[in-house]
């Protein structure tokens, strides 16, 4: 039996006090229909698949296993759910800026055409990133016509830095870890009149930019809810951690849709476990880990204060796991196991990692309430965002897995 993980059940889940504290955040995030409608009209938009992994589910002793695949969102070069939030936010703030100058709000198509470039090119957006958010912001700035500055910390790989630069952004690497890059980006934005674009909120999502980011993420959630055969039969939803924003969006979407809320399970690396620590202590608590994890997108020291109020209300379980589990999950998904092969990045594999381990660890299986009737949704939030790292970990190039995937005929 493995002992290199930890599990915490959220005793405050769905309590009136937790709901009351989350009410303002939920209210501020509650109307995402406009963002979803806008993004669905973009020329690069296509719904991303929800894979049904029946052979894997049978082998693991569960009823159903669904995997929401974001590995090719807006193309493999972006390949992450974060390609939704930052570009939509850039488009929204640029539309606001044009309206401020000329008194008329343009369409996103007009922004792309360069019609208002004389106005938008004077705007600068920035963010601190482990890779995906910066790539999405750089893409949005290029598409809609403004300047972009990205801050990365010392652990971000060269491949991820170069991927951001290919979209035309200025990339500044600083000493220190993720939170230090956030502080630098926020301060530079304040001094220079730039727009800091992040899902982290310190004011219950009253400020428009974090709210725009979160509302755009709901495109993915709405796709998943529409693709699940029967949402009310889902018993578990797994999402990965970071500062907690995307999990909060996912869980809020299920809360709004489901008659009976499934268990909503949070997965983090052992070395970057701020959400687990916050759950264990009952209050936002920084991780004391090294942040040295292959899950680059989850290497965050502190939670998003606003997202935490939603997670404390909705999230049922917090699990921290070692990186070795993540590699096993990436390999299992790439191999297919009789199902469609999937390219899953390091920061997206936590849910699959826990489901795999639960099949051989009775204590973990019991603590999460998994059995032969369980119907599980995994959110695979990124693909191979650094192909060289992916190939080193999995032993196969991501393009080879995509080629195998394309040859699989999925039943109608």
MOZI-V161000 format. One record per run of one state. SS is the DSSP state (~ for helix, > for strand, _ for the rest). FROM is the first residue (numbers start at 0). LEN is the number of residues. If there is no record, write none. Layout:
SS:FROM:LEN + SS:FROM:LEN
This chain:
_:0:5 + >:5:4 + _:9:6 + ~:15:14 + _:29:3 + ~:32:8 + _:40:9 + >:49:3 + _:52:1 + ~:53:7 + _:60:3 + >:63:6 + _:69:10 + >:79:1 + _:80:1 + ~:81:21 + _:102:5 + ~:107:6 + _:113:3 + ~:116:4 + _:120:3 + >:123:6 + _:129:2 + ~:131:13 + _:144:2 + >:146:6 + _:152:5 + ~:157:8 + _:165:4 + >:169:4 + _:173:4 + ~:177:15 + _:192:2 + >:194:2 + _:196:11 + ~:207:20 + _:227:3 + ~:230:3 + _:233:2 + >:235:5 + _:240:4 + ~:244:13 + _:257:5 + >:262:7 + _:269:4 + ~:273:8 + _:281:14 + ~:295:3 + _:298:6 + ~:304:10 + _:314:2 + >:316:5 + _:321:1 + ~:322:13 + _:335:10 + ~:345:3 + _:348:1 + ~:349:9 + _:358:3 + ~:361:6 + _:367:7 + >:374:6 + _:380:1 + >:381:1 + _:382:4 + ~:386:8 + _:394:3 + ~:397:10 + _:407:5
